[in-house]
Amino acid sequence: MTLSCRLFAVAISMGLILGCGSGSPAPKAQNAASGRAETKVVEGASAVGYNGSQMRKKIDRVIDRTEERSREIDRGAAGAQPK
């Protein structure tokens, strides 16, 4: 190789190395929505145009209400059992 080709290769290499330097840190992922593990798959609806996180929150609320209602019924049934 000629001297000019070597200098050109070194200059390009240095430019690439400096250009790909550490720079600013990668952005952190937003806090993952806390919710039920069972409804995590619902967030995949975002891939087809729905708001998956909103759907997940609504489903989580419905499941929470259902479980609370079941607990109330169980408490009422336990208190109404004959002695």
Summary of the structure (lengths in Angstrom):
residues: 83
radius of gyration: 29.2
end to end distance: 100.3
largest distance: 102.3
contacts: 140
relative contact order: 0.07
helix: 69%
strand: 0%
